[in-house]
Amino acid sequence: MLSRTAADLYWMGRYMERAESLARILEVGYRMSQTPDSDGTGTSRNEWESTAVAAGCVAGLAEKYGDATLDSVIRHLVLDEDNPSSIQSCLKTARTNGRAVRPALTAESWESLNDSWLDFTANWQRSLGRDNILAFLEWVKARTTLFRGATLGTMVRDEAFSFVELGTFIERADNTARILDVKYHVVLPAGEAVGGPRDYYQWATLLRSVSALGSYHWIYRDSIQPWLVAELLILRPEMPRSLIFALSQVRACLDAITSAHKQNYNCLRLAGRLHAEIGYAKIEDIIRSGLHEYLSEFLARNDALGNEIAADFHFYQ
Amino acid sequence: MTQGDAVPTAAFDEMILDDGRPRPGLEALVGWMLEAPRATLKLRQADANVLFRRIGITFAVYGEGGDPERLIPFDIVPRVLLAREWAFLARGLEQRVKALNRFLDDVYHDGEIIAAGKVPERLVLLNKAYQPEMRGFDVPGRVYTHIAGIDVVRTGPEDFYVLEDNTRTPSGVSYMLQNREVMMRLFPDLFNRHRIAPVEHYPDDLRKTLQSVAPPACPGEPTVVVLSPGLYNSAYYEHTFLADKMGVELVEGQDLFVKDNAVFMRTTRGPQRVDVIYRRIDDAFLDPLTFRSDSTLGVPGLMNVYRAGGVTLANAIGGGVADDKAMYMYVPEMIRFYLGEEPLLKNVPTWWCEREDDARYVLDHLDELVVKEVAGSGGYGMLVGPKATPEERAAYAERIRAEPAEFIAQPTLALSSCPTYVADGYAPRHVDLRPFVLVGADKVRLVPGGLTRVAMRAGSLVVNSSQGGGTKDTWVLEDGGPDHA
């Protein structure tokens, strides 16, 4: 496969995944902002700021729009063309990537991308505001799910498919780690109960943002414990948004891509090591040595893995 | 301008006779058209637009603002050629394209046609499209124009004129294929009731054609690629479409590189050798080392490999010398000279302003003529005399006086019309036809029909998609009429 094609497929997967994550993060922020005591009293940062932090867009937002509010978040995280990670940019870039490799996609995958962008420009771009933001986020989740379904349901399991998946799961690992990291400072030692009802609510919404609230109850049959949430999102292999799940997918993709040739790939080594380390970790150790430090290191290594993938497959000549 | 002042009043209609009856062979189709409920047709026309937009078939139009990914209007009424009409056209097209290829081979070798005084030397050597780099170089199979698009118009039952030859990178074949696809989805019953020659095998024919001209030294099955300028090219959709249907890689200049007198593409598994490049990039941009040094679309060193026989380019470099609008005048002469045959398809009488008598005539009759730039294409920069205002004609006359050799003029032909579905029912609209001729080292291949372009505005004669023209599905009825079997 052409290296440029592989790069486009990889980034298409990443940007669609990023759009979905962003929609989830924004939805959580919106729900939190709707709780009675959410107007900032007693806390140092408001929900919109932590939303921007989770999205990795806090600096850009502050620089361009000042305070994080519902309106500035919609402008920067959803509509801002200068922000490469805004939902609009994600949808547009994913579609541009897809268009560049149209022959490598099935009609269903391409049409889901293309329709999403056309629908966005026709029905959302100009009318988006605080009144319809929730409906919009639902729409984003529906569109990204459709794309995911079309890709899984129609694409031949070849190299092209593997690169889309690779991008999807590198991005997902990144997003899950970020979402979890936002709450690092309130993670308590194992066994201790969460503080007030507001805290409880925040952890519940965090779980909801990765569609894991139901799974949490099924797996732990317990009230929400921060360290169990961390375990669920880092170590549980049955949880499709956990770091271990994402990394095992990344490994499987890399194995599929490289199985046909005997070269020595750095990315394979990095992915294998990262995957194994998570696989043998214990949540108690992670928390004892600091969740934030752990997640920061993970994000850096996941980034490095992304760079190694780009180098090994000659994404940028 | 109103509908009433359409230029040629006595246009030949391809479907309906003067007395209002259907042409023989088309009774079933016309009957169906008249029976079909208006509401259904309206719905189908809307469905067609949705299908095209969803599949992503759009066409980028430059310099006019508005939606840069414009949909080419598609008309649901097919344009029909009877089998015997097509058989005649096909022979004429094959003859013409053979002569054009012989001509290109000649002007890059011994120049016999020039020596014989049949074509003026300066018209060849001073032509901007003439590439001295190609002199004395034998291209595989002696084929220069592997893919030719010959624009044909019709003025009467037996009267077909060639309007222009496109020997560089003619586009539009993807619309021909998608129009058929969409028609079959929208009107399956029509395809049951008629025996319509299929066109779907075009990509296979194209691949076979390209493989047939691989460098002689190529071992095994040749690797073919489509070379595109990229996403922002107006025909990008077509490039992706053809690569996909042929099952070959779509590459851009940045994906290719030259090493050890061979061309390679960069893949995730390292370099892979390329044997035949179906390039959709103009000559000037192909190799920054030989042609325009500012080109970022091409491949440095490509020309060297090409000349050393390490890779085949289709179409060959320098083919444009055969298709400018001044050279057009000499094509009938080429057919006589190289093939010893009389041309089957007619040329439109053409005045070339380089010749003083011609220039005088053209300037005196601007209100009757269509004037075109010799090197122009796509319907840009032409003057349709009868439709222009006196001011427009005066301004154009100035341009002709300044550079007479750059302009040719032709009479406005009474282009045939075909019923077309418009807001208030069926109305005649002018059409042309671009059949695609594939020339391999082994043989010439033609799929029946071609791309029918239609001027969507009443009375308009301009069918170019860049000028608001639309397209129709083109049928060749294999038994000349409905299937009663």
Interface residues (C-beta under 8 A of the other chain):
Chain A: M1 L2 S3 R4 T5 A6 T96 R99 A100 R102 P103 A107 W110 E111 N114 D115 L118 E159 I257 A260 H261 Q263 F313 H314 Q317
Chain B: R53 R54 I55 G56 G230 L231 Y237 T240 F241 A243 D244 E249 L250 V251 E252 Q254 D255 M265 R266 T267 T268 R269 G270
